Amino acid sequence: MDAGEGSRVSDAASAGRRRGMREANEAALVGRSPAMRRLRQRLEGMAPLWIRVLLRGEPGTGRGTAAALLHAWGPASRGELVRID
């Protein structure tokens, strides 16, 4: 296997891991209501952007889950998720 071939294999494996993580993380969003569909659409729209996001809400509303999804779906997913309470 040459260096280029090894890189392609590594890229494919990495893409597979990300796809598996995305599917697992999507299961964290429970519900099919219009509000949950809008939330998912907003998260998916923001995820590919290199921006900081402030999630606000009462305790237990899922801010941590939303933050984890944004991180997992975004370009920074290879790095560490930094939570600030």
Secondary structure, DSSP 4 states (H G I P E B T S, - for coil): --HHHHHHHHHHHHHHHHHHHHHHHHTTS---SHHHHHHHHHHHHHTTS---------TTSSHHHHHHHHHHHSTTTTS------
